[in-house]
């Protein structure tokens, strides 16, 4: 099966979050299962041309695209993804993508991704490569299903091409003034109240993707159900309920060659489930590095996260002083909203013997905290999928999470699931429930035999992309049946 993967970011070229991880890993897993995959993304100026060996594609240079009444030119570059057989193509348009950052609040943010999506389809025509599936990701690619159905669908090339649209986080919708719709070159009459492009009198890219795609996916089964409710649907719950029959949740995988304590070169001491006693050396070394005293029977709690409101950090504020009276230590790594940065810095200054905070993005330290921690904290308000809880399970750090989205799909509470439990969960989004769950976990930690059983279950979980990729192939087949 031929699959065209379209994304606004992709590891290792450019990354702001989990979308890049998915788009760098899933295509590789699909290739291993026999698919032919090509990836398209914008050629941002932050991408290192020399490092990845990008080269221009002959014959696809200074191609004209109409963005409303404006004419913009693009060219196409390409390289191979790592050592794989996957060709990656980059839409080069310096006017739109040379801005020292991936996403902007500039007034032409809509134009940037209207250009990108048109350029991808034009490039496919020029390359004469006909995919069975075009897999779009998030609002920056959400108009492509509509272009296939309306502008490009009538052309012979795309008559047998189906579209799959993945929502990685429904909070980001690509909302613009309705005047922006004129730039798409869709007929003006297509923008109607309650129509597939309109949301609250605004032009909504995401709604178009949901409405016109053959299949809609999101990044966990629970999140697929949650976004059909008012609490989580961000205003699109009614639209999602109306397409329930084509909406599927597939849990993201993790790159188990990168996140594997047996082979991880970023941690102090490699270990595995059968040599778990070596894990403690990671804890000793990290505590030494962070100037916290190592105590054999004191659990280390780890936090690695963006500091964003969705991550639930406000739950710490009413309970942190009571929590720090317990026999625990905490290491925090993250950056983001100043409110949370200031909170963790202030607590670390007040309790330097209990908590260490690092306000930064640091991949090496993220690996080291995951390997060193006994307990990993993710009290998210919502979490479409989440990857850190899966990393923590593989590294023998027992997660404490709120039961939402992908957290609910990957963490099974030991008091609910017994011997198959791998962590601790709570449902109500309030500090008291979170605190009581922390106390429950700390009580379990005192019984080393019980704790070791929980750790063992988690370390034996299969979160590989191979498992998730097989489910995507099933979805692709469903989508292709609709256009055959």
N, C-alpha and C positions, 0 to 999 in steps of 0.2 A: 504494500500500500504506500502511495506517495503522499507525504504530509508536508504542508507548508506551515511553518510555525512563525507567527508574527507577534512581536513583543516590543515594548519600549525600553526594556533593559534585559541583560543576559550576562550571567557569570561565564567567563572571567572578564569580559570586556568592560562592562559598566553595571554598577549595582547600587541600589538604595535600600533594598529589602528583599523579602522572600520571593517576590516575583522573579528576580534575577536567578535565584537558586533553582527554582522550578524550570525556568527556560534554558538553563545551562545543563540540567541533569535529565529531565524527561526526554528530550530528543535523543540523547545518547542511549537511554534505556530502550527507546522505541527502535533505534537502529540495531541494537543487540537482538531484538525480536524479529528482525527481518524487514523493517520498514525503511523506505528511502525518505530522508528528512532534509529539508532546507530551512534555514532560519533567516528572517529579515528583521533588522532593527535600524534605528537612525544612526547616522555617523556623527556622533557628538564629538566636539573637539577635545573632550576629556579622555577619549579612547586613544591608546598608544599605538599609532600606526606602525612604527618600526617593530615594537615588541611582538605584535601579532601578524606581521607580514601582510598587511592589507595591500591589495593591488586593484587597479581600475579594471572594470569589465569592458572590453573593447566593444564598441558599437552602442553602448548605453551611456552616452555622455551628453550633457546639456540638453536633456529631454524636457520639453515644455509641458507644464501642467497648468490648467486653469483653476485658480482658487477664486471663485466668483468671477469678477471682472479682471482680476489680477493674474498675470502670467508669471510663473516661477519655474526656474530650471533646476533639474537635479541630475546627478550622475550616480553610477553604481560601482561600489567596490566590493571585494570579496576576500575571504581567507577560509582556512579550515578550522573547525572547532577542536582545539587541543590536538591529539593524535588520532582523531576519529575520521570517519568518512563523511562527516557532515559539513556541507558548504554553508558558510554564513555570509549573508549579503547585507551591505550597509548603504542606506539611502543617504547620499551626500548632498546637502543643501546648506552651505555656510550661513546664508541669510537666516535660517531658522535654527540650526543646530550647533553653531559655534558661539555658545553663551556661557561657557565655563561651568554650567550646571545642566542637569538633565531636565528637570521640570522648573517652570517659572510661573510668576504671576503677571507676566507681560500681557499686554492687550491683544497680542496675536497668538496666544497659546492655542487657541482653537485652530488657527491656520497651520501651525506647525504640524499638528497630527492629521489634519485633513490632507495636507500635502503628502505626509508619510504614507497614508493608506492608499491614496491614488497612485503614488509612485510604486508601491509594492505590486499592485495589480498590473500596472503598465510594464513593470520589469518582468513579471511572469510571462506576459505576452511576448516581450522581446526575447526572452530566454527560450520561449517555446517549450516550457516545462509545465505540464498540466497535472496538478495535484488532485487526488480524489478528495482530500480534506484540506481546508484552510482552517487552522486552529488559531483563533484570536484570543488575546489576553487583555482584560481590563479596558477602561474607557478609551484609551489611546488608539485602540484598534477596533472599536465597537461599530464603526460605520461600514466596515468591509462586508458583513453579511447583507446589509442593505444595498451596497454597490453591486454585489453579486446578483441579488434578486432583481434589482431595478436597472442600473446602468450597464453592467457588464454581463448580466445573466443571459441576455439575448445573443451574445456572441458564442459561436460554436465551441470555443476553447473552454468556457466555464459551464457548459450545460450539464456536465456530469461531475461538478465540484460541489461538495457539501461544506457547510460552515459549522464549526463548533466554537462556541464562545464561552470563555472561562472568566468567572468573577472571583478575583482574589480578595477583594475587600469592597463591599457594596457602599461603603461610606464615600468612596471616590468615584464620582459619577460623570465628570466631564460636563458640567452645567455652564451654559453660556447664554447671553442674550439671544432672543429669538432672531435678531438680525443676522446672527452668525450662520443661520441655516442657509442663507443666500450663497455663502461661500462653498457649500458642498456641491452645487450644481444639480441638486435634486429639484424637481418641479416645485415651485412655490406653494402650490395647492396641497403638497404632501404634509405641510406643517399645519396641523389642525388641533384644536383643543381635544385632549384625551387621546390623541393619535400616537403612533409609535415613536415620534420624535419629540413630543411635547411633554413637559412635566412642570406644573405650576407656572405656566406661561413662559417657560424657559426651554431652550434647546438642550436636550439631554442625550449625549452620546450613548451612555450605558443602556438607556431604555431602548434605543434603536438596536443595539446588539442583542438584547434579550428578545425583542420582538421579531427580528428578521432571521436569526440564526436557526439552523435545523436542530441543534441540540445546545442546551445551556448546561454548563457544569460549574460547580464551585468546589472549594478545596477540602471539604469534609462532609460526611453525610449529615451530621447534626446541624452544621451551618446551613446546609441546603434547606432544612426544615425551619430553622430560626428566621431566615430572611423572608419567609412567607408570613411573618407576624409583624405587627405594628412596632413592637419593641426593637426589632433588629432590621426591619426592611428598609429603613431610611427613606420612606415615602414611595418605595417601589414594590411594597408587599402585595398590593393588588395585582400588579402586572405579573409578578412571579407566581401567584396563585393561579392566574389565568393560563400560565404555560406549564403548570405542574407536571403534565404528562411528558414534557421534554426536558425537565430539570433533574439533574443527577449530582450527587455529592461524591467525590473521589478524594480520599485522603492523600495529601502530598507525601512523597517519600523523602528519605534523607540520603545524602551521598555517603554511603557507608565505606568508601575508600578514604574519605576525608575525616569523617566522624567515626572513628573506630579506635578505642583505647589500646587495642592490640598492636596497631601500626602507627599511631599518632606521634609524629616527630615534634609536635609543639608542646607536649606535656613533659613533665620532669621524669616520670617513670612509666613505661608502657606496662599494661596489665590486661587481664582478661577474667572471665568469670571463674575459670579454674585456678587462676593465680591471683585471686582478688586481694590477698593480703598485701600485694605491692601497691595498691591504690593509696594506702596511708602515707606512702613516701611523697606522693603529690601534695597531700595535705600539709605535711611537715614543711616541705620546701616553699609552698605558697605562703604559709603563715610566716615563715622566716622572711620572705620577700616583702610581705606587707606589714611586718613588724608587729604581728599578733603572736601571742604566746601559744605554743602547741600544748594542748592538754588531751591526753589519750581518750578520755571519756566525755569530752565536750564536742557536741555535734557542730559541724560547720554548715551554715545555711548560705547558699549561693543565689545571686540574682544577676542575670545577664539579659539586658533588655534595652529597647528604645524607651526613653522617658516620655510616654504619651498617655493621655487621659484614658485611653482604652485599656491600658495595662493594669489598672486597678491600684496604683500606688497610693491613692488617697486612703485606702483601707489601713495603711500603716500608721497614719498620723495619730489616731486616738489610742493605739495599742502599743506603740513602739517602746515607751518607757517601761511598761509592764513586761513586755517581751524581753527586754534587755536585762531584766532582773533574773531571768532564767539562766540556766547553765548552757549558754549558746555563744557562738561567734557568727558574724555575718560579713560576707564580702560582696560588694555591689559594684557592677560595671555597667555603665550606660551613659547616654547623653540625650538631650532633647529639650523638653519644656523646662523653662527656668525654675518653675515652682518645685518640681521634683529634684532638680539638681541642687537647689538651695536646701531643700529638706534633708536630703541624704548627707550633704556636706556638713550641715549644722549638727546632725546627730553624731556623725563621725568625730567631729571636734569635741562634742560633749562626752562621748564614750569611746575614747581612742583605744582602749583595751578590749573593746567588744566588737567594733565595727570598723571596716575600712572601705572607703568609697573611691572609685576611679571614674571621673567624668570624662569619658573619651570613648571612641570606637577603637577597639584593640582585639583583633582576631586571635592572636596568640594568647592573650590573657583570658579571653572567653573560653578557649580550650582548657586552659589551666584551672580556671574556676570550676568548670564542669567536672574535670577529673578529680579535683580536690574535695568537692562538696559531698557531704553526707545527705543533704536535703536541698532540693531546688525549688524556688518559689515563683509561681506564676498565677497571681490572683486576678486575672484579667476580667474586665467588665464584659468584653466580648473578644473572641479569638477565632477568626475564620478557620485556621488550621493550627498554626503554631509549629515551630520546629524545635525550639529549645527544650520542651518537655520530652521530645523523642531523643534528643541528644543526651539529656540527663539520664534517661532510662538505660540507654546503651552504655553509659559510663558509670552506672551503679549509684547515681545520686537520685534518691527517691523524691519524686515530685509532689508538691502540694499545689493544687490548682483549683480554680473555680470551674464548676461543671458547665462548660459552655463550648460550643463549636468543636474544633478539633481536639481541644483538651478533654472534652467528654468522650470523644471517640478513641482516645489513646490511653487515658489514665483510669484505672479501675480501682475504686476504693477498697481497701483491705477488709473493712468491716461489712461491706456489701457483697464482695466477691470471694471472700475467704482465701483459700490457697492460690487462686488465680489473680488475686489483687496485686497491683504493682505500685500503688501510691495512695494519696489521700485527696479527697475532693470535698467541696462544699458548694451549696446551691445559691443561697441568698447572698446578694451583693451587699454585705455589710461587715464592719470590722469585727463584730462579736463572733459571727460565724467563722470568719477567717482565723481569729484568735483561738477559738475552741478547737479548730482543726489542727492548728499548730501544736497545741497542748497534747492533742491525741497522738500526733506523730512523735513528739518528744517522749511520750510515755512508752510507745512502741520501741523507740531507739534504745531504751534502757535494757530491753531483752535482746541480747545480741543474736540469739538463735532465731527468734522471730524476724528480726531485722534482716538477717542474712537471707532468709527465705524470700522476703519481699524484693530484695536486691536481685536475687537470682532470676525471679520471674521477669523483672524489667530488662535485665541484660540479655535475655533470650528472646525478646520480642523481635519480629521481623518488620522493619519499617523501610525496607529497600525499595528503590524505584522500580525494580523488576516487577514487584507485586502490583504496584500502582499502574505501571505501564500496560500490563495485561488488561486491566480494567478500562484504560483509555482506548485500547484497540477495540474492545467490545462496543464502546460508545461510538467510535469512528464508524464501525460497521453499521450501527443503528442509523447514524446520520446519512451514510452513503446509500442505504436502502431507500431513503426518501427522495433521492435524485436519480436513481438508476433508471 
